[in-house]
Amino acid sequence: MKIHESAENYLETILVLYRRNGQVRSVDIVNEMNFSKPSISYAMKQFRESGYINMDKDGYITLTPSGMEIAERVYERHQLLTEYLISLGVDKETAREDACKIEHDISQNSFDAIKNHFHKSGTKP
């Protein structure tokens, strides 16, 4: 399944916020991503209609199985690529920024090769 990079970033952010706070509302996404409230509201509506999130009557957002699948894939890529770049000597902030760029474009085949190499070296993210 291929969705736009911005959608992947939103879903990853929802996952990260949920793991950090145990709950997610639109305002949390606004604060985390520094986007406007109308932009987040529009995106959340699109995600609900596409079946990536659910929102309860109190405004709490949860990922559906399909939304979770995308979020976890992107998050795993982000984490592993960040750690891999750090292990190569890249400073932490640059590694995070570069991983965020790479995570959306790298093929599954190349990511799996990096992941296997990284794990064979005895380092785990």
C-alpha positions as CSV (number, residue, x, y, z in Angstrom):
1,M,0.0,0.0,0.0
2,K,1.5,3.4,-1.0
3,I,0.3,6.6,0.6
4,H,1.8,10.0,0.6
5,E,4.7,11.0,2.7
6,S,2.7,13.5,4.7
7,A,0.1,10.9,5.5
8,E,2.8,8.5,6.7
9,N,4.1,11.3,8.9
10,Y,0.7,12.0,10.5
11,L,0.1,8.3,11.2
12,E,3.6,7.9,12.7
13,T,3.0,10.9,14.9
14,I,-0.2,9.5,16.1
15,L,1.6,6.3,17.0
16,V,4.4,8.1,18.8
17,L,2.0,10.3,20.7
18,Y,-0.1,7.3,21.8
19,R,3.0,5.5,23.0
20,R,4.2,8.6,24.9
21,N,0.8,9.7,26.4
22,G,-1.5,6.8,26.2
23,Q,-4.0,8.9,24.2
24,V,-4.1,11.2,21.3
25,R,-6.3,14.2,20.3
26,S,-6.1,16.5,17.4
27,V,-4.6,19.3,19.6
28,D,-1.8,16.9,20.5
29,I,-1.0,16.4,16.8
30,V,-1.2,20.2,16.3
31,N,1.4,20.8,19.1
32,E,3.7,17.9,18.0
33,M,3.8,18.7,14.3
34,N,3.4,22.5,14.5
35,F,0.7,22.6,11.9
36,S,-2.5,24.6,12.1
37,K,-5.6,23.2,13.7
38,P,-7.6,23.4,10.5
39,S,-4.9,21.4,8.6
40,I,-5.0,18.7,11.3
41,S,-8.8,18.6,11.4
42,Y,-8.9,18.2,7.6
43,A,-6.3,15.5,7.6
44,M,-8.0,13.6,10.5
45,K,-11.3,13.7,8.5
46,Q,-9.5,12.3,5.5
47,F,-8.0,9.5,7.6
48,R,-11.4,8.6,9.2
49,E,-13.0,8.4,5.7
50,S,-10.0,6.3,4.4
51,G,-10.3,3.9,7.4
52,Y,-6.9,4.7,9.0
53,I,-8.1,6.2,12.2
54,N,-11.2,6.2,14.5
55,M,-12.2,9.1,16.6
56,D,-14.5,8.7,19.6
57,K,-17.2,11.2,20.8
58,D,-14.6,12.9,23.1
59,G,-12.2,13.4,20.2
60,Y,-9.7,10.7,21.1
61,I,-7.9,9.2,18.1
62,T,-6.9,5.6,17.6
63,L,-5.3,3.9,14.7
64,T,-7.2,1.2,12.9
65,P,-5.4,-1.9,11.9
66,S,-4.5,-0.5,8.5
67,G,-3.4,2.8,10.0
68,M,-1.3,1.0,12.6
69,E,0.3,-1.1,10.0
70,I,1.5,2.0,8.1
71,A,2.5,3.8,11.3
72,E,4.5,0.9,12.7
73,R,6.3,0.4,9.3
74,V,7.3,4.0,9.1
75,Y,8.3,4.2,12.8
76,E,10.4,1.1,12.5
77,R,12.2,2.5,9.5
78,H,12.7,5.8,11.3
79,Q,14.2,4.2,14.4
80,L,16.4,1.7,12.6
81,L,17.7,4.2,10.1
82,T,18.4,6.8,12.8
83,E,20.4,4.2,14.8
84,Y,22.2,3.0,11.8
85,L,23.3,6.5,10.8
86,I,24.4,7.2,14.4
87,S,26.5,4.0,14.3
88,L,28.2,5.3,11.2
89,G,29.2,8.5,13.1
90,V,26.4,10.9,12.1
91,D,25.4,13.1,15.0
92,K,22.0,12.3,16.6
93,E,20.0,15.3,15.3
94,T,21.3,15.0,11.7
95,A,20.6,11.2,11.8
96,R,17.0,11.8,12.9
97,E,16.4,14.4,10.2
98,D,18.0,12.2,7.5
99,A,16.2,9.1,8.6
100,C,12.9,11.0,8.4
101,K,13.7,11.8,4.7
102,I,14.9,8.3,3.8
103,E,12.2,6.3,5.6
104,H,9.6,7.3,3.0
105,D,11.6,6.6,-0.2
106,I,13.7,3.6,0.6
107,S,12.5,0.3,-1.0
108,Q,11.5,-2.6,1.2
109,N,14.3,-4.6,-0.3
110,S,17.0,-2.0,0.6
111,F,15.5,-1.5,4.0
112,D,15.5,-5.2,4.7
113,A,19.2,-5.4,3.6
114,I,20.1,-2.6,6.0
115,K,18.1,-4.1,8.8
116,N,19.8,-7.5,8.3
117,H,23.2,-5.9,8.1
118,F,22.5,-3.8,11.2
119,H,21.3,-6.8,13.2
120,K,24.2,-9.0,12.1
121,S,26.6,-6.4,13.4
122,G,25.1,-7.1,16.9
123,T,23.6,-3.6,17.2
124,K,19.9,-3.2,17.8
125,P,17.9,0.0,17.6
